[in-house]
């Protein structure tokens, strides 16, 4: 296995004119280890577009290996919100790169602080209005199957995401503000769940935080009301949320034509102890 002392040599030769040399260098880089992307950061000034193009498949494989090796970190955390946040942090790092410390916690802290400063006694309704109307963080309706819509950092910065990503954002900001917000594995469209005066209220984070009360829900599902209420009243824990996130990623990469990453996330579901 190579180390950073030989990385300069590998970077210099990665686009060598000789195919045999290039193949050997790629082999060395593949075997470098999961610190490759971080160590390459020291040579960023030398990484031309041609070199980066050659390195991209290697870095993608490196990230898959890194995520596989670190995947169970979120399962070691007892607190459900912290566990969920760690899982989202790992998925963001897979897409954004392994060169820096994750900024997810900082971004969540900043949004939470802004909300609490503006609404010192704010409740779950206020938070939904703050995130999905005032901050205009909304559903990704034009580019739904972009894998980055499952990336919480991307969602915060670009103000768009999938229903489940937006719900997780609502949950994690809520936890920082002392609010109790759960996820709800509603069929086909993940929702948030809050409780006000003993009534369960669903929050559609994908559609500007629209509130769905029980009487409206009865009209929506009609004959399936009892079955749906069982789903709604059940606790949705971090493993069930993260499993749904992985399913979304497998499908999104498949839609994009990236079968390698699609298969990777499908495989990750199978090897995870749920």
N, C-alpha and C positions, 0 to 999 in steps of 0.2 A: 504493500500500500504506500502511495506517495504521501508527502507532507508538504507544508508550505515552503520549505527550503528548495524543493524541486518544481514548485508551481510556476515560477518564472519561465523555466525551461519549457514546460508543457504549453504555456500560453504562447510563447514565441513560435512553437512548431505546430500549433493546432491547425493552421491553414497552409502548411508546407506544400510545395508544389508536388511532392512525391506522395502518391496514394498510400503506399505501404507505410510511410512515416505517419501520415494522418491517422490511419487505422490504429497504429500502435499508441499514438498520443491519446486518441479517444478511449481506447481500452484502459490506459493509465488513469484518465480522468474519471471514468466510470467506477474504477476501483478506489478512487481517492478517499471516499467516505463522505458522511453527511455534512462535514464542515466546508465542502467545496465552495458553495455559493458565498458563504461568509468570507472565506479566505480570498476568493477572486476579487472581492471588493477592493483589496489593496492594489490590484492591478487594473482598476477601472479605466485609467487614462490610456491604457494600451489595448483595450478591448474594442477593436474596430467593429463596424457592422458586419463585416465578413466573418470575423472571429465569433461574434455573438450568435450569428446564424448557425454556425457549426456547433456551438456550445449549447444552444437551446434544448435539443433533445436530451443531452446529458444532464442539464440542470433540472428538466422536468422529471427525469428518472430519479435524480437525487432528492427532489422534493417528495416524490412518492415514498422513497425509502425512509426519509426523515419522518414523514407523517405516520407511516406504519410503525416505526420504532417508538414514537412518542404518543401514539394514539390513546393509550390507556391512562394518560395523565389526568384527564377530566374525570375519569371514574374513581380516582383516588380521593376526590374531594367530597366531603360529607354534605356541606351546604349546597342545596339544590341550585340556587342562583349562581354561586361561584363555580359550581361544576359546569353549568350550562355556559357560562361566560368563557371558561377555559376551553370547552369544546369549540365554541365559535372562534376563539383566538387561534386555535390550531388550524382550522379550516381557512381562515383568512391568511395565515402565514403560508400555507400551501400555495395560494394563488398570488400573493403579493411578493413572496420571496423571503429568504432566510437570512438576509444581510443585517437586519436591525432588530432591536427589541420591538415587540408589538406595541402599537399605539392605541389598541382598542380600549384598554382601561382608561387612558387619558381622555379619549374622545367621549366615552360614556360619562366620566366624572365631570367633564366640561358641560355637557348637555344637562346633566342632573343639577349642577350648581346654578346654571342659568335658570332652569325651571324653578328651583326652590327660592332663588332670589326674587323672581317675579311673582311667585305664588307661595308665600311662606306657609300658608295653610291649605295648599292645593290638594285636591283629591284626585281620584282616578279619572274623573270626567275632565278636570282641568288639564291633566297630563296628556290625555288623548287629544284634546283641542290644541295644546301647545305643540306636540310633535307633528301631528298630521294635518293641521291647518295653519297655525302660525309659522312653524318651521317648514311647512310644505313638503314633508317627507311622505312620499306617496307610493302607490303601487306601480310596478314596472309593466305597464300595459302595452307599450310599444315594442319592448325588447324582452319579453317574458322569459324566454329560454336561455338568456345569457347566463352562463354559470356564475358570473360575478354577482348576480342578484341574490345569491346565497351567502355572500360575503358581507359580514356586518360592518366592517370598516368601509367597504365600497358603498354600502347602503347609506351610512351616515354622511360620507363625503359627497356622494352624487344624488342623495335624497330620493332614492328609489330602491325597491326590493320586492321580494316575493311576500305573500301573506305571512308565511311563517317567520321570515327574517324580520319583518316589521313588528310582528308580535313579540319576538324575542327582544327586540330593541325596547319596546314598551315595558316588558317585564323587568329588564335589567335596570332601566332608568327608574322604574317604579320602586324596585327594591332599594335603591339608593335613597329614595325619598320617603322610605318607610311605608310604602303602599303595597298591598298584597294583590298581585295580578298573576293569573295563571294562564297557561296555554290551553287550548281546547282542540282536540283532534276531530273537528267537525269534518264530515265527509266532503272531500274535494276542495275545501277551502279552509285553511287553518285560521282560527280566530283566537282572540283573547277572551278571558272570562274574569269578570269582577262580581262582587256581591255588594248590593246596596239595600239596606233595610230588609234583609233576609231574602231579597229577590236576586236570582242569578241573571246577570246582564251580559250579553255577548258584545264584543267590540270588534268591528271589522276594520282592522288597521290598514288593509289594502285600499279601502274606500273612505279615506279621510277620517277614520275613527268612528264610522257610523255605529250607532247603538242599536242593538236588537233585543227587544224586551220579550218576555215569555209569551205575551198575547200575540205578538207579531210572528214569533217562531211557530206557534200553533197553526197559523194560517199558511206559513211557508211549507211546512212538512206534512201537514194534515194527518193522514193515516199512519205515518211513520213517527208520530210525535213521541210515543212512549220509548221507542227504540233510540231515537235521537237524544231524548233526555237522559238515558242511561250513559250515553257517550259524554254528554255535557257535564253531568254530575261526577263522572269518574275523574280521578286525579291524573293529570298529564305530567309525568315526571321527565327529568332531563333525558334519560335514555330514549323515551318514545319520541321526544322532540328531535333529538340528534339523529335518530334512525330515519325519521322523515326527511331531515335535511340531506342525509346521504342518498336517499332515494331520489330526491330532487336533483342532486348533483349528477348522479349516474344518468338520469334522464336528460338533463341539460347538456352534458357532454356528448351524449348520443345524438341529440338533435343538432348539435354543432358539427357532428361528423368526427369527433374525437373519441374513437372506440377504445383507445388505450386507457384514457382517464375514466371513461364510462365503466369499463371492466374493473378498473382499480377500485372505484367506490362501491361497485356491486360486491366485489370481493371483501372490502372492508366491512360491509354489513355482515357477511357470512362469518368472518373470524372474530367479530366483536361479541363478547359475552353480555347479552342483554338481560 
